[in-house]
């Protein structure tokens, strides 16, 4: 199981590079620690698939565009909901 912080680093590394991604992740951790200390709440791990669950259409668009960049033509047919 990956953590949300690890997934954030992975996403940012592709856009900003490893050093800037590390600084951005450190900033996120500092902000989380501040909120935990200020609000007196424990840390709650959202999970590595948090963004996929939050906006699945965006994740699908990102995956399709990535496959298109690799030279594949992709069409998506949604599965019927299990009832």
mmCIF file of the N, C-alpha and C atoms, coordinates in Angstrom:
data_MODEL
# 
_entry.id   MODEL 
# 
loop_
_atom_site.group_PDB 
_atom_site.id 
_atom_site.type_symbol 
_atom_site.label_atom_id 
_atom_site.label_alt_id 
_atom_site.label_comp_id 
_atom_site.label_asym_id 
_atom_site.label_entity_id 
_atom_site.label_seq_id 
_atom_site.pdbx_PDB_ins_code 
_atom_site.Cartn_x 
_atom_site.Cartn_y 
_atom_site.Cartn_z 
_atom_site.occupancy 
_atom_site.B_iso_or_equiv 
_atom_site.pdbx_formal_charge 
_atom_site.auth_seq_id 
_atom_site.auth_comp_id 
_atom_site.auth_asym_id 
_atom_site.auth_atom_id 
_atom_site.pdbx_PDB_model_num 
ATOM 1   N N  . UNK A 1 1  ? 0.849   -1.181 0.000   1.00 0.00 ? 1  UNK A N  1 
ATOM 2   C CA . UNK A 1 1  ? 0.000   0.000  0.000   1.00 0.00 ? 1  UNK A CA 1 
ATOM 3   C C  . UNK A 1 1  ? 0.892   1.241  0.000   1.00 0.00 ? 1  UNK A C  1 
ATOM 4   N N  . UNK A 1 2  ? 0.616   2.113  -0.919  1.00 0.00 ? 2  UNK A N  1 
ATOM 5   C CA . UNK A 1 2  ? 1.370   3.358  -0.965  1.00 0.00 ? 2  UNK A CA 1 
ATOM 6   C C  . UNK A 1 2  ? 0.604   4.438  -0.218  1.00 0.00 ? 2  UNK A C  1 
ATOM 7   N N  . UNK A 1 3  ? 1.345   5.416  0.222   1.00 0.00 ? 3  UNK A N  1 
ATOM 8   C CA . UNK A 1 3  ? 0.730   6.505  0.957   1.00 0.00 ? 3  UNK A CA 1 
ATOM 9   C C  . UNK A 1 3  ? 0.417   7.665  0.014   1.00 0.00 ? 3  UNK A C  1 
ATOM 10  N N  . UNK A 1 4  ? -0.383  8.574  0.501   1.00 0.00 ? 4  UNK A N  1 
ATOM 11  C CA . UNK A 1 4  ? -0.725  9.754  -0.289  1.00 0.00 ? 4  UNK A CA 1 
ATOM 12  C C  . UNK A 1 4  ? 0.503   10.616 -0.540  1.00 0.00 ? 4  UNK A C  1 
ATOM 13  N N  . UNK A 1 5  ? 1.387   10.669 0.448   1.00 0.00 ? 5  UNK A N  1 
ATOM 14  C CA . UNK A 1 5  ? 2.607   11.468 0.300   1.00 0.00 ? 5  UNK A CA 1 
ATOM 15  C C  . UNK A 1 5  ? 3.495   10.871 -0.797  1.00 0.00 ? 5  UNK A C  1 
ATOM 16  N N  . UNK A 1 6  ? 3.616   9.544  -0.828  1.00 0.00 ? 6  UNK A N  1 
ATOM 17  C CA . UNK A 1 6  ? 4.429   8.893  -1.859  1.00 0.00 ? 6  UNK A CA 1 
ATOM 18  C C  . UNK A 1 6  ? 3.841   9.126  -3.243  1.00 0.00 ? 6  UNK A C  1 
ATOM 19  N N  . UNK A 1 7  ? 2.530   9.053  -3.367  1.00 0.00 ? 7  UNK A N  1 
ATOM 20  C CA . UNK A 1 7  ? 1.883   9.299  -4.645  1.00 0.00 ? 7  UNK A CA 1 
ATOM 21  C C  . UNK A 1 7  ? 2.041   10.753 -5.074  1.00 0.00 ? 7  UNK A C  1 
ATOM 22  N N  . UNK A 1 8  ? 1.988   11.671 -4.128  1.00 0.00 ? 8  UNK A N  1 
ATOM 23  C CA . UNK A 1 8  ? 2.189   13.092 -4.444  1.00 0.00 ? 8  UNK A CA 1 
ATOM 24  C C  . UNK A 1 8  ? 3.591   13.312 -4.985  1.00 0.00 ? 8  UNK A C  1 
ATOM 25  N N  . UNK A 1 9  ? 4.577   12.696 -4.349  1.00 0.00 ? 9  UNK A N  1 
ATOM 26  C CA . UNK A 1 9  ? 5.956   12.828 -4.820  1.00 0.00 ? 9  UNK A CA 1 
ATOM 27  C C  . UNK A 1 9  ? 6.096   12.266 -6.235  1.00 0.00 ? 9  UNK A C  1 
ATOM 28  N N  . UNK A 1 10 ? 5.495   11.122 -6.467  1.00 0.00 ? 10 UNK A N  1 
ATOM 29  C CA . UNK A 1 10 ? 5.582   10.495 -7.786  1.00 0.00 ? 10 UNK A CA 1 
ATOM 30  C C  . UNK A 1 10 ? 4.960   11.387 -8.869  1.00 0.00 ? 10 UNK A C  1 
ATOM 31  N N  . UNK A 1 11 ? 3.798   11.974 -8.581  1.00 0.00 ? 11 UNK A N  1 
ATOM 32  C CA . UNK A 1 11 ? 3.138   12.852 -9.552  1.00 0.00 ? 11 UNK A CA 1 
ATOM 33  C C  . UNK A 1 11 ? 3.955   14.115 -9.808  1.00 0.00 ? 11 UNK A C  1 
ATOM 34  N N  . UNK A 1 12 ? 4.489   14.711 -8.745  1.00 0.00 ? 12 UNK A N  1 
ATOM 35  C CA . UNK A 1 12 ? 5.217   15.967 -8.895  1.00 0.00 ? 12 UNK A CA 1 
ATOM 36  C C  . UNK A 1 12 ? 6.575   15.788 -9.547  1.00 0.00 ? 12 UNK A C  1 
ATOM 37  N N  . UNK A 1 13 ? 7.197   14.638 -9.358  1.00 0.00 ? 13 UNK A N  1 
ATOM 38  C CA . UNK A 1 13 ? 8.522   14.407 -9.928  1.00 0.00 ? 13 UNK A CA 1 
ATOM 39  C C  . UNK A 1 13 ? 8.503   14.522 -11.443 1.00 0.00 ? 13 UNK A C  1 
ATOM 40  N N  . UNK A 1 14 ? 7.446   14.049 -12.068 1.00 0.00 ? 14 UNK A N  1 
ATOM 41  C CA . UNK A 1 14 ? 7.385   14.094 -13.530 1.00 0.00 ? 14 UNK A CA 1 
ATOM 42  C C  . UNK A 1 14 ? 7.273   15.526 -14.046 1.00 0.00 ? 14 UNK A C  1 
ATOM 43  N N  . UNK A 1 15 ? 6.652   16.417 -13.272 1.00 0.00 ? 15 UNK A N  1 
ATOM 44  C CA . UNK A 1 15 ? 6.476   17.802 -13.720 1.00 0.00 ? 15 UNK A CA 1 
ATOM 45  C C  . UNK A 1 15 ? 7.583   18.738 -13.251 1.00 0.00 ? 15 UNK A C  1 
ATOM 46  N N  . UNK A 1 16 ? 8.032   18.577 -12.018 1.00 0.00 ? 16 UNK A N  1 
ATOM 47  C CA . UNK A 1 16 ? 8.947   19.550 -11.422 1.00 0.00 ? 16 UNK A CA 1 
ATOM 48  C C  . UNK A 1 16 ? 10.374  19.061 -11.258 1.00 0.00 ? 16 UNK A C  1 
ATOM 49  N N  . UNK A 1 17 ? 10.586  17.748 -11.316 1.00 0.00 ? 17 UNK A N  1 
ATOM 50  C CA . UNK A 1 17 ? 11.902  17.212 -11.036 1.00 0.00 ? 17 UNK A CA 1 
ATOM 51  C C  . UNK A 1 17 ? 11.975  16.753 -9.587  1.00 0.00 ? 17 UNK A C  1 
ATOM 52  N N  . UNK A 1 18 ? 12.968  15.934 -9.264  1.00 0.00 ? 18 UNK A N  1 
ATOM 53  C CA . UNK A 1 18 ? 13.008  15.310 -7.937  1.00 0.00 ? 18 UNK A CA 1 
ATOM 54  C C  . UNK A 1 18 ? 13.240  16.279 -6.781  1.00 0.00 ? 18 UNK A C  1 
ATOM 55  N N  . UNK A 1 19 ? 14.069  17.278 -6.951  1.00 0.00 ? 19 UNK A N  1 
ATOM 56  C CA . UNK A 1 19 ? 14.374  18.183 -5.842  1.00 0.00 ? 19 UNK A CA 1 
ATOM 57  C C  . UNK A 1 19 ? 13.180  19.071 -5.507  1.00 0.00 ? 19 UNK A C  1 
ATOM 58  N N  . UNK A 1 20 ? 12.568  19.675 -6.519  1.00 0.00 ? 20 UNK A N  1 
ATOM 59  C CA . UNK A 1 20 ? 11.404  20.531 -6.267  1.00 0.00 ? 20 UNK A CA 1 
ATOM 60  C C  . UNK A 1 20 ? 10.214  19.717 -5.762  1.00 0.00 ? 20 UNK A C  1 
ATOM 61  N N  . UNK A 1 21 ? 10.085  18.484 -6.246  1.00 0.00 ? 21 UNK A N  1 
ATOM 62  C CA . UNK A 1 21 ? 9.013   17.621 -5.762  1.00 0.00 ? 21 UNK A CA 1 
ATOM 63  C C  . UNK A 1 21 ? 9.237   17.288 -4.291  1.00 0.00 ? 21 UNK A C  1 
ATOM 64  N N  . UNK A 1 22 ? 10.478  17.042 -3.912  1.00 0.00 ? 22 UNK A N  1 
ATOM 65  C CA . UNK A 1 22 ? 10.794  16.739 -2.518  1.00 0.00 ? 22 UNK A CA 1 
ATOM 66  C C  . UNK A 1 22 ? 10.453  17.927 -1.620  1.00 0.00 ? 22 UNK A C  1 
ATOM 67  N N  . UNK A 1 23 ? 10.799  19.120 -2.043  1.00 0.00 ? 23 UNK A N  1 
ATOM 68  C CA . UNK A 1 23 ? 10.495  20.317 -1.256  1.00 0.00 ? 23 UNK A CA 1 
ATOM 69  C C  . UNK A 1 23 ? 8.976   20.502 -1.140  1.00 0.00 ? 23 UNK A C  1 
ATOM 70  N N  . UNK A 1 24 ? 8.240   20.255 -2.212  1.00 0.00 ? 24 UNK A N  1 
ATOM 71  C CA . UNK A 1 24 ? 6.783   20.391 -2.179  1.00 0.00 ? 24 UNK A CA 1 
ATOM 72  C C  . UNK A 1 24 ? 6.168   19.370 -1.223  1.00 0.00 ? 24 UNK A C  1 
ATOM 73  N N  . UNK A 1 25 ? 6.689   18.145 -1.232  1.00 0.00 ? 25 UNK A N  1 
ATOM 74  C CA . UNK A 1 25 ? 6.179   17.113 -0.329  1.00 0.00 ? 25 UNK A CA 1 
ATOM 75  C C  . UNK A 1 25 ? 6.530   17.458 1.119   1.00 0.00 ? 25 UNK A C  1 
ATOM 76  N N  . UNK A 1 26 ? 7.741   17.966 1.343   1.00 0.00 ? 26 UNK A N  1 
ATOM 77  C CA . UNK A 1 26 ? 8.112   18.403 2.693   1.00 0.00 ? 26 UNK A CA 1 
ATOM 78  C C  . UNK A 1 26 ? 7.171   19.497 3.183   1.00 0.00 ? 26 UNK A C  1 
ATOM 79  N N  . UNK A 1 27 ? 6.828   20.413 2.300   1.00 0.00 ? 27 UNK A N  1 
ATOM 80  C CA . UNK A 1 27 ? 5.892   21.476 2.663   1.00 0.00 ? 27 UNK A CA 1 
ATOM 81  C C  . UNK A 1 27 ? 4.536   20.893 3.029   1.00 0.00 ? 27 UNK A C  1 
ATOM 82  N N  . UNK A 1 28 ? 4.067   19.916 2.276   1.00 0.00 ? 28 UNK A N  1 
ATOM 83  C CA . UNK A 1 28 ? 2.785   19.279 2.582   1.00 0.00 ? 28 UNK A CA 1 
ATOM 84  C C  . UNK A 1 28 ? 2.813   18.608 3.951   1.00 0.00 ? 28 UNK A C  1 
ATOM 85  N N  . UNK A 1 29 ? 3.933   17.974 4.264   1.00 0.00 ? 29 UNK A N  1 
ATOM 86  C CA . UNK A 1 29 ? 4.063   17.305 5.563   1.00 0.00 ? 29 UNK A CA 1 
ATOM 87  C C  . UNK A 1 29 ? 4.052   18.339 6.692   1.00 0.00 ? 29 UNK A C  1 
ATOM 88  N N  . UNK A 1 30 ? 4.769   19.442 6.502   1.00 0.00 ? 30 UNK A N  1 
ATOM 89  C CA . UNK A 1 30 ? 4.807   20.486 7.527   1.00 0.00 ? 30 UNK A CA 1 
ATOM 90  C C  . UNK A 1 30 ? 3.409   21.065 7.752   1.00 0.00 ? 30 UNK A C  1 
ATOM 91  N N  . UNK A 1 31 ? 2.676   21.293 6.676   1.00 0.00 ? 31 UNK A N  1 
ATOM 92  C CA . UNK A 1 31 ? 1.307   21.815 6.798   1.00 0.00 ? 31 UNK A CA 1 
ATOM 93  C C  . UNK A 1 31 ? 0.425   20.817 7.543   1.00 0.00 ? 31 UNK A C  1 
ATOM 94  N N  . UNK A 1 32 ? 0.553   19.530 7.241   1.00 0.00 ? 32 UNK A N  1 
ATOM 95  C CA . UNK A 1 32 ? -0.242  18.501 7.919   1.00 0.00 ? 32 UNK A CA 1 
ATOM 96  C C  . UNK A 1 32 ? 0.096   18.449 9.404   1.00 0.00 ? 32 UNK A C  1 
ATOM 97  N N  . UNK A 1 33 ? 1.379   18.526 9.734   1.00 0.00 ? 33 UNK A N  1 
ATOM 98  C CA . UNK A 1 33 ? 1.792   18.513 11.143  1.00 0.00 ? 33 UNK A CA 1 
ATOM 99  C C  . UNK A 1 33 ? 1.233   19.735 11.860  1.00 0.00 ? 33 UNK A C  1 
ATOM 100 N N  . UNK A 1 34 ? 1.287   20.897 11.219  1.00 0.00 ? 34 UNK A N  1 
ATOM 101 C CA . UNK A 1 34 ? 0.756   22.108 11.844  1.00 0.00 ? 34 UNK A CA 1 
ATOM 102 C C  . UNK A 1 34 ? -0.732  21.944 12.165  1.00 0.00 ? 34 UNK A C  1 
ATOM 103 N N  . UNK A 1 35 ? -1.491  21.412 11.197  1.00 0.00 ? 35 UNK A N  1 
ATOM 104 C CA . UNK A 1 35 ? -2.928  21.221 11.430  1.00 0.00 ? 35 UNK A CA 1 
ATOM 105 C C  . UNK A 1 35 ? -3.181  20.210 12.541  1.00 0.00 ? 35 UNK A C  1 
ATOM 106 N N  . UNK A 1 36 ? -2.376  19.156 12.595  1.00 0.00 ? 36 UNK A N  1 
ATOM 107 C CA . UNK A 1 36 ? -2.560  18.159 13.651  1.00 0.00 ? 36 UNK A CA 1 
ATOM 108 C C  . UNK A 1 36 ? -2.295  18.774 15.027  1.00 0.00 ? 36 UNK A C  1 
ATOM 109 N N  . UNK A 1 37 ? -1.246  19.581 15.143  1.00 0.00 ? 37 UNK A N  1 
ATOM 110 C CA . UNK A 1 37 ? -0.920  20.199 16.421  1.00 0.00 ? 37 UNK A CA 1 
ATOM 111 C C  . UNK A 1 37 ? -1.908  21.309 16.783  1.00 0.00 ? 37 UNK A C  1 
ATOM 112 N N  . UNK A 1 38 ? -2.317  22.075 15.806  1.00 0.00 ? 38 UNK A N  1 
ATOM 113 C CA . UNK A 1 38 ? -3.230  23.187 16.056  1.00 0.00 ? 38 UNK A CA 1 
ATOM 114 C C  . UNK A 1 38 ? -4.622  22.702 16.427  1.00 0.00 ? 38 UNK A C  1 
ATOM 115 N N  . UNK A 1 39 ? -5.127  21.697 15.717  1.00 0.00 ? 39 UNK A N  1 
ATOM 116 C CA . UNK A 1 39 ? -6.495  21.216 15.926  1.00 0.00 ? 39 UNK A CA 1 
ATOM 117 C C  . UNK A 1 39 ? -6.582  20.043 16.885  1.00 0.00 ? 39 UNK A C  1 
ATOM 118 N N  . UNK A 1 40 ? -5.427  19.549 17.344  1.00 0.00 ? 40 UNK A N  1 
ATOM 119 C CA . UNK A 1 40 ? -5.373  18.403 18.264  1.00 0.00 ? 40 UNK A CA 1 
ATOM 120 C C  . UNK A 1 40 ? -6.088  17.187 17.688  1.00 0.00 ? 40 UNK A C  1 
ATOM 121 N N  . UNK A 1 41 ? -5.768  16.853 16.441  1.00 0.00 ? 41 UNK A N  1 
ATOM 122 C CA . UNK A 1 41 ? -6.358  15.683 15.790  1.00 0.00 ? 41 UNK A CA 1 
ATOM 123 C C  . UNK A 1 41 ? -5.233  14.746 15.343  1.00 0.00 ? 41 UNK A C  1 
ATOM 124 N N  . UNK A 1 42 ? -5.487  13.443 15.307  1.00 0.00 ? 42 UNK A N  1 
ATOM 125 C CA . UNK A 1 42 ? -4.459  12.508 14.833  1.00 0.00 ? 42 UNK A CA 1 
ATOM 126 C C  . UNK A 1 42 ? -4.356  12.538 13.307  1.00 0.00 ? 42 UNK A C  1 
ATOM 127 N N  . UNK A 1 43 ? -3.251  12.024 12.813  1.00 0.00 ? 43 UNK A N  1 
ATOM 128 C CA . UNK A 1 43 ? -3.041  11.955 11.359  1.00 0.00 ? 43 UNK A CA 1 
ATOM 129 C C  . UNK A 1 43 ? -3.972  10.910 10.771  1.00 0.00 ? 43 UNK A C  1 
ATOM 130 N N  . UNK A 1 44 ? -4.590  11.239 9.670   1.00 0.00 ? 44 UNK A N  1 
ATOM 131 C CA . UNK A 1 44 ? -5.490  10.314 8.974   1.00 0.00 ? 44 UNK A CA 1 
ATOM 132 C C  . UNK A 1 44 ? -4.956  10.119 7.561   1.00 0.00 ? 44 UNK A C  1 
ATOM 133 N N  . UNK A 1 45 ? -4.463  8.915  7.265   1.00 0.00 ? 45 UNK A N  1 
ATOM 134 C CA . UNK A 1 45 ? -3.914  8.613  5.944   1.00 0.00 ? 45 UNK A CA 1 
ATOM 135 C C  . UNK A 1 45 ? -5.061  8.433  4.955   1.00 0.00 ? 45 UNK A C  1 
ATOM 136 N N  . UNK A 1 46 ? -5.024  9.185  3.872   1.00 0.00 ? 46 UNK A N  1 
ATOM 137 C CA . UNK A 1 46 ? -6.076  9.118  2.863   1.00 0.00 ? 46 UNK A CA 1 
ATOM 138 C C  . UNK A 1 46 ? -5.856  7.985  1.873   1.00 0.00 ? 46 UNK A C  1 
ATOM 139 N N  . UNK A 1 47 ? -4.636  7.516  1.744   1.00 0.00 ? 47 UNK A N  1 
ATOM 140 C CA . UNK A 1 47 ? -4.337  6.407  0.844   1.00 0.00 ? 47 UNK A CA 1 
ATOM 141 C C  . UNK A 1 47 ? -3.795  6.889  -0.487  1.00 0.00 ? 47 UNK A C  1 
ATOM 142 N N  . UNK A 1 48 ? -3.084  6.004  -1.145  1.00 0.00 ? 48 UNK A N  1 
ATOM 143 C CA . UNK A 1 48 ? -2.457  6.342  -2.414  1.00 0.00 ? 48 UNK A CA 1 
ATOM 144 C C  . UNK A 1 48 ? -3.426  6.542  -3.555  1.00 0.00 ? 48 UNK A C  1 
ATOM 145 N N  . UNK A 1 49 ? -4.613  5.981  -3.450  1.00 0.00 ? 49 UNK A N  1 
ATOM 146 C CA . UNK A 1 49 ? -5.593  6.117  -4.529  1.00 0.00 ? 49 UNK A CA 1 
ATOM 147 C C  . UNK A 1 49 ? -6.643  7.195  -4.212  1.00 0.00 ? 49 UNK A C  1 
ATOM 148 N N  . UNK A 1 50 ? -6.321  8.106  -3.332  1.00 0.00 ? 50 UNK A N  1 
ATOM 149 C CA . UNK A 1 50 ? -7.263  9.151  -2.922  1.00 0.00 ? 50 UNK A CA 1 
ATOM 150 C C  . UNK A 1 50 ? -7.744  9.982  -4.103  1.00 0.00 ? 50 UNK A C  1 
ATOM 151 N N  . UNK A 1 51 ? -6.811  10.433 -4.946  1.00 0.00 ? 51 UNK A N  1 
ATOM 152 C CA . UNK A 1 51 ? -7.191  11.292 -6.061  1.00 0.00 ? 51 UNK A CA 1 
ATOM 153 C C  . UNK A 1 51 ? -7.966  10.522 -7.126  1.00 0.00 ? 51 UNK A C  1 
ATOM 154 N N  . UNK A 1 52 ? -7.670  9.254  -7.298  1.00 0.00 ? 52 UNK A N  1 
ATOM 155 C CA . UNK A 1 52 ? -8.411  8.432  -8.251  1.00 0.00 ? 52 UNK A CA 1 
ATOM 156 C C  . UNK A 1 52 ? -9.853  8.257  -7.793  1.00 0.00 ? 52 UNK A C  1 
ATOM 157 N N  . UNK A 1 53 ? -10.042 8.036  -6.507  1.00 0.00 ? 53 UNK A N  1 
ATOM 158 C CA . UNK A 1 53 ? -11.398 7.889  -5.985  1.00 0.00 ? 53 UNK A CA 1 
ATOM 159 C C  . UNK A 1 53 ? -12.149 9.215  -5.982  1.00 0.00 ? 53 UNK A C  1 
ATOM 160 N N  . UNK A 1 54 ? -11.439 10.318 -5.764  1.00 0.00 ? 54 UNK A N  1 
ATOM 161 C CA . UNK A 1 54 ? -12.076 11.621 -5.696  1.00 0.00 ? 54 UNK A CA 1 
ATOM 162 C C  . UNK A 1 54 ? -12.592 12.075 -7.060  1.00 0.00 ? 54 UNK A C  1 
ATOM 163 N N  . UNK A 1 55 ? -11.840 11.801 -8.123  1.00 0.00 ? 55 UNK A N  1 
ATOM 164 C CA . UNK A 1 55 ? -12.234 12.227 -9.466  1.00 0.00 ? 55 UNK A CA 1 
ATOM 165 C C  . UNK A 1 55 ? -11.850 11.139 -10.471 1.00 0.00 ? 55 UNK A C  1 
ATOM 166 N N  . UNK A 1 56 ? -12.646 10.074 -10.570 1.00 0.00 ? 56 UNK A N  1 
ATOM 167 C CA . UNK A 1 56 ? -12.283 8.967  -11.452 1.00 0.00 ? 56 UNK A CA 1 
ATOM 168 C C  . UNK A 1 56 ? -12.274 9.342  -12.938 1.00 0.00 ? 56 UNK A C  1 
ATOM 169 N N  . UNK A 1 57 ? -13.111 10.291 -13.349 1.00 0.00 ? 57 UNK A N  1 
ATOM 170 C CA . UNK A 1 57 ? -13.113 10.695 -14.756 1.00 0.00 ? 57 UNK A CA 1 
ATOM 171 C C  . UNK A 1 57 ? -11.786 11.349 -15.130 1.00 0.00 ? 57 UNK A C  1 
ATOM 172 N N  . UNK A 1 58 ? -11.253 12.160 -14.246 1.00 0.00 ? 58 UNK A N  1 
ATOM 173 C CA . UNK A 1 58 ? -9.970  12.801 -14.512 1.00 0.00 ? 58 UNK A CA 1 
ATOM 174 C C  . UNK A 1 58 ? -8.852  11.767 -14.606 1.00 0.00 ? 58 UNK A C  1 
ATOM 175 N N  . UNK A 1 59 ? -8.885  10.769 -13.734 1.00 0.00 ? 59 UNK A N  1 
ATOM 176 C CA . UNK A 1 59 ? -7.882  9.712  -13.781 1.00 0.00 ? 59 UNK A CA 1 
ATOM 177 C C  . UNK A 1 59 ? -7.973  8.941  -15.101 1.00 0.00 ? 59 UNK A C  1 
ATOM 178 N N  . UNK A 1 60 ? -9.197  8.710  -15.577 1.00 0.00 ? 60 UNK A N  1 
ATOM 179 C CA . UNK A 1 60 ? -9.377  7.998  -16.842 1.00 0.00 ? 60 UNK A CA 1 
ATOM 180 C C  . UNK A 1 60 ? -8.858  8.843  -18.006 1.00 0.00 ? 60 UNK A C  1 
ATOM 181 N N  . UNK A 1 61 ? -9.164  10.135 -18.007 1.00 0.00 ? 61 UNK A N  1 
ATOM 182 C CA . UNK A 1 61 ? -8.656  11.020 -19.066 1.00 0.00 ? 61 UNK A CA 1 
ATOM 183 C C  . UNK A 1 61 ? -7.130  11.053 -19.080 1.00 0.00 ? 61 UNK A C  1 
ATOM 184 N N  . UNK A 1 62 ? -6.529  11.091 -17.890 1.00 0.00 ? 62 UNK A N  1 
ATOM 185 C CA . UNK A 1 62 ? -5.075  11.123 -17.788 1.00 0.00 ? 62 UNK A CA 1 
ATOM 186 C C  . UNK A 1 62 ? -4.466  9.823  -18.348 1.00 0.00 ? 62 UNK A C  1 
ATOM 187 N N  . UNK A 1 63 ? -5.093  8.699  -18.031 1.00 0.00 ? 63 UNK A N  1 
ATOM 188 C CA . UNK A 1 63 ? -4.587  7.415  -18.517 1.00 0.00 ? 63 UNK A CA 1 
ATOM 189 C C  . UNK A 1 63 ? -4.721  7.315  -20.040 1.00 0.00 ? 63 UNK A C  1 
ATOM 190 N N  . UNK A 1 64 ? -5.851  7.767  -20.575 1.00 0.00 ? 64 UNK A N  1 
ATOM 191 C CA . UNK A 1 64 ? -6.061  7.721  -22.025 1.00 0.00 ? 64 UNK A CA 1 
ATOM 192 C C  . UNK A 1 64 ? -5.071  8.630  -22.735 1.00 0.00 ? 64 UNK A C  1 
ATOM 193 N N  . UNK A 1 65 ? -4.860  9.831  -22.209 1.00 0.00 ? 65 UNK A N  1 
ATOM 194 C CA . UNK A 1 65 ? -3.921  10.743 -22.872 1.00 0.00 ? 65 UNK A CA 1 
ATOM 195 C C  . UNK A 1 65 ? -2.501  10.209 -22.812 1.00 0.00 ? 65 UNK A C  1 
ATOM 196 N N  . UNK A 1 66 ? -2.156  9.552  -21.719 1.00 0.00 ? 66 UNK A N  1 
ATOM 197 C CA . UNK A 1 66 ? -0.815  8.963  -21.615 1.00 0.00 ? 66 UNK A CA 1 
ATOM 198 C C  . UNK A 1 66 ? -0.642  7.843  -22.644 1.00 0.00 ? 66 UNK A C  1 
ATOM 199 N N  . UNK A 1 67 ? -1.651  7.003  -22.821 1.00 0.00 ? 67 UNK A N  1 
ATOM 200 C CA . UNK A 1 67 ? -1.577  5.948  -23.826 1.00 0.00 ? 67 UNK A CA 1 
ATOM 201 C C  . UNK A 1 67 ? -1.541  6.529  -25.236 1.00 0.00 ? 67 UNK A C  1 
ATOM 202 N N  . UNK A 1 68 ? -2.273  7.616  -25.474 1.00 0.00 ? 68 UNK A N  1 
ATOM 203 C CA . UNK A 1 68 ? -2.219  8.278  -26.778 1.00 0.00 ? 68 UNK A CA 1 
ATOM 204 C C  . UNK A 1 68 ? -0.815  8.798  -27.062 1.00 0.00 ? 68 UNK A C  1 
ATOM 205 N N  . UNK A 1 69 ? -0.154  9.341  -26.036 1.00 0.00 ? 69 UNK A N  1 
ATOM 206 C CA . UNK A 1 69 ? 1.223   9.823  -26.207 1.00 0.00 ? 69 UNK A CA 1 
ATOM 207 C C  . UNK A 1 69 ? 2.176   8.685  -26.552 1.00 0.00 ? 69 UNK A C  1 
ATOM 208 N N  . UNK A 1 70 ? 1.861   7.494  -26.087 1.00 0.00 ? 70 UNK A N  1 
ATOM 209 C CA . UNK A 1 70 ? 2.701   6.332  -26.372 1.00 0.00 ? 70 UNK A CA 1 
ATOM 210 C C  . UNK A 1 70 ? 2.382   5.706  -27.725 1.00 0.00 ? 70 UNK A C  1 
ATOM 211 N N  . UNK A 1 71 ? 1.398   6.242  -28.429 1.00 0.00 ? 71 UNK A N  1 
ATOM 212 C CA . UNK A 1 71 ? 1.097   5.769  -29.773 1.00 0.00 ? 71 UNK A CA 1 
ATOM 213 C C  . UNK A 1 71 ? -0.054  4.782  -29.868 1.00 0.00 ? 71 UNK A C  1 
ATOM 214 N N  . UNK A 1 72 ? -0.884  4.710  -28.846 1.00 0.00 ? 72 UNK A N  1 
ATOM 215 C CA . UNK A 1 72 ? -2.034  3.812  -28.867 1.00 0.00 ? 72 UNK A CA 1 
ATOM 216 C C  . UNK A 1 72 ? -3.307  4.615  -29.056 1.00 0.00 ? 72 UNK A C  1 
ATOM 217 N N  . UNK A 1 73 ? -4.252  4.030  -29.784 1.00 0.00 ? 73 UNK A N  1 
ATOM 218 C CA . UNK A 1 73 ? -5.575  4.628  -29.920 1.00 0.00 ? 73 UNK A CA 1 
ATOM 219 C C  . UNK A 1 73 ? -6.473  3.912  -28.924 1.00 0.00 ? 73 UNK A C  1 
ATOM 220 N N  . UNK A 1 74 ? -7.094  4.671  -28.063 1.00 0.00 ? 74 UNK A N  1 
ATOM 221 C CA . UNK A 1 74 ? -7.849  4.082  -26.961 1.00 0.00 ? 74 UNK A CA 1 
ATOM 222 C C  . UNK A 1 74 ? -9.277  4.584  -26.999 1.00 0.00 ? 74 UNK A C  1 
ATOM 223 N N  . UNK A 1 75 ? -10.216 3.661  -26.815 1.00 0.00 ? 75 UNK A N  1 
ATOM 224 C CA . UNK A 1 75 ? -11.604 4.036  -26.612 1.00 0.00 ? 75 UNK A CA 1 
ATOM 225 C C  . UNK A 1 75 ? -12.058 3.332  -25.337 1.00 0.00 ? 75 UNK A C  1 
ATOM 226 N N  . UNK A 1 76 ? -12.863 3.999  -24.565 1.00 0.00 ? 76 UNK A N  1 
ATOM 227 C CA . UNK A 1 76 ? -13.341 3.444  -23.302 1.00 0.00 ? 76 UNK A CA 1 
ATOM 228 C C  . UNK A 1 76 ? -14.822 3.117  -23.397 1.00 0.00 ? 76 UNK A C  1 
ATOM 229 N N  . UNK A 1 77 ? -15.152 1.917  -22.968 1.00 0.00 ? 77 UNK A N  1 
ATOM 230 C CA . UNK A 1 77 ? -16.541 1.489  -22.867 1.00 0.00 ? 77 UNK A CA 1 
ATOM 231 C C  . UNK A 1 77 ? -16.807 1.197  -21.394 1.00 0.00 ? 77 UNK A C  1 
ATOM 232 N N  . UNK A 1 78 ? -17.596 2.030  -20.709 1.00 0.00 ? 78 UNK A N  1 
ATOM 233 C CA . UNK A 1 78 ? -17.847 1.811  -19.285 1.00 0.00 ? 78 UNK A CA 1 
ATOM 234 C C  . UNK A 1 78 ? -18.538 0.477  -19.035 1.00 0.00 ? 78 UNK A C  1 
ATOM 235 N N  . UNK A 1 79 ? -18.110 -0.182 -17.975 1.00 0.00 ? 79 UNK A N  1 
ATOM 236 C CA . UNK A 1 79 ? -18.730 -1.447 -17.576 1.00 0.00 ? 79 UNK A CA 1 
ATOM 237 C C  . UNK A 1 79 ? -20.058 -1.140 -16.903 1.00 0.00 ? 79 UNK A C  1 
ATOM 238 N N  . UNK A 1 80 ? -20.999 -2.076 -16.998 1.00 0.00 ? 80 UNK A N  1 
ATOM 239 C CA . UNK A 1 80 ? -22.273 -1.905 -16.324 1.00 0.00 ? 80 UNK A CA 1 
ATOM 240 C C  . UNK A 1 80 ? -22.040 -2.048 -14.818 1.00 0.00 ? 80 UNK A C  1 
ATOM 241 N N  . UNK A 1 81 ? -22.761 -1.252 -14.058 1.00 0.00 ? 81 UNK A N  1 
ATOM 242 C CA . UNK A 1 81 ? -22.626 -1.298 -12.613 1.00 0.00 ? 81 UNK A CA 1 
ATOM 243 C C  . UNK A 1 81 ? -23.119 -2.644 -12.083 1.00 0.00 ? 81 UNK A C  1 
ATOM 244 N N  . UNK A 1 82 ? -22.320 -3.225 -11.183 1.00 0.00 ? 82 UNK A N  1 
ATOM 245 C CA . UNK A 1 82 ? -22.710 -4.502 -10.582 1.00 0.00 ? 82 UNK A CA 1 
ATOM 246 C C  . UNK A 1 82 ? -23.881 -4.242 -9.654  1.00 0.00 ? 82 UNK A C  1 
ATOM 247 N N  . UNK A 1 83 ? -24.906 -5.009 -9.799  1.00 0.00 ? 83 UNK A N  1 
ATOM 248 C CA . UNK A 1 83 ? -26.107 -4.732 -9.052  1.00 0.00 ? 83 UNK A CA 1 
ATOM 249 C C  . UNK A 1 83 ? -26.368 -5.713 -8.015  1.00 0.00 ? 83 UNK A C  1 
# 
